[in-house]
Amino acid sequence: QVQLVESGGGLVQAGGSLRLSCAASGTILGTDVMGWYRQAPGRQRELVATITSSGITNYADSVKGRFTISRDNAKNVMYLQMNTLKPEDTAVYFCKVSRYLISKPYWGQGTQVTVSS
């Protein structure tokens, strides 16, 4: 029902910036919560940030003040602006859509972000 495609990843130096995009195909509902997650090798996938259709956001402590999540409901696109990147931000970043009362969320394929020191 929903297909998600991430883009914008790449290799940057510490202190640099990247903007990730997640384009959604299919119907995104007003109750859907969208978010960014990341997973580094050998580590569990972790929440980076979430955003509701009304713009309510939540961030992991590790990215507060550096990352900004946003959402364009008309275009079904979500963004993650990442500033002051650190090597520990290196991971595959995934787009996620969580639908109310649906146990299985939608995931994108992920985009690699690598931050060199």
C-alpha positions in Angstrom: 0.0 0.0 0.0 2.9 2.4 0.8 6.3 2.4 -0.8 9.1 4.5 0.6 12.2 5.6 -1.1 15.1 7.3 0.7 17.7 9.5 -0.9 20.3 12.0 0.0 22.9 9.8 1.8 26.5 10.0 1.1 30.0 10.4 2.5 30.7 13.6 4.4 33.4 14.9 6.8 32.7 15.5 10.4 30.9 18.8 10.9 29.3 18.7 7.5 25.6 18.5 6.6 23.3 16.2 4.6 19.6 16.3 3.9 17.8 13.0 3.5 14.5 12.7 1.7 11.8 10.0 1.9 9.3 9.9 -0.9 6.2 8.0 -0.2 4.0 6.4 -2.9 0.5 5.4 -1.9 -1.9 7.0 0.6 -0.4 8.6 3.7 -3.1 9.1 6.3 -3.5 12.0 8.7 -2.9 9.6 11.5 0.3 8.2 10.1 3.4 8.8 12.0 6.6 9.1 9.9 10.1 8.8 11.2 13.7 8.2 10.6 15.6 5.3 12.1 19.2 4.3 11.7 21.2 1.2 12.1 25.0 0.8 12.3 26.7 -2.6 11.8 26.3 -4.8 14.9 23.8 -2.4 16.5 20.1 -2.5 16.9 18.0 -0.2 14.7 17.3 3.0 16.7 14.9 5.9 16.4 16.3 9.1 15.2 13.2 11.3 14.9 9.5 11.1 14.3 6.9 13.5 13.1 3.1 13.5 13.0 1.0 15.0 10.2 0.4 18.0 12.5 4.1 18.6 13.0 4.7 17.2 16.4 8.3 16.0 16.6 10.4 13.8 18.8 14.1 13.3 18.6 16.7 11.0 20.0 18.9 12.8 22.6 21.9 12.1 20.5 20.6 14.2 17.6 18.8 17.0 19.4 20.0 20.4 18.3 21.7 19.0 15.2 18.9 17.2 13.2 15.6 18.5 12.0 12.8 16.4 10.8 10.1 17.9 8.5 7.2 16.7 6.5 5.4 17.9 3.4 2.0 16.3 3.5 0.9 17.6 0.1 3.9 15.9 -1.6 4.1 12.9 0.7 7.8 13.7 1.4 9.7 13.6 4.6 13.1 15.2 5.2 15.8 14.9 7.7 18.2 17.8 7.8 21.4 16.7 9.5 23.9 19.3 10.6 27.1 19.1 12.5 27.5 15.4 11.6 29.7 13.2 13.8 31.4 9.9 12.9 29.0 8.2 15.3 26.1 9.3 13.0 27.4 6.8 10.5 24.6 4.3 9.7 22.0 3.2 7.2 19.1 5.6 7.6 15.6 4.2 7.1 12.3 5.9 6.5 9.3 4.5 8.4 5.6 5.0 8.3 3.6 3.8 11.3 -0.1 3.4 10.7 -2.6 3.5 13.5 -3.9 0.0 14.5 -1.6 -1.7 12.0 1.1 -3.7 13.6 3.5 -3.9 10.7 5.0 -0.6 9.7 6.2 0.4 6.2 10.0 0.7 5.7 12.2 2.0 3.0 15.3 0.4 1.7 17.6 2.8 3.5 20.3 5.2 2.5 23.9 5.0 3.7 25.3 8.0 5.6 29.1 7.8 6.3 30.8 10.5 8.4 34.6 10.6 8.3 36.7 12.2 11.0 
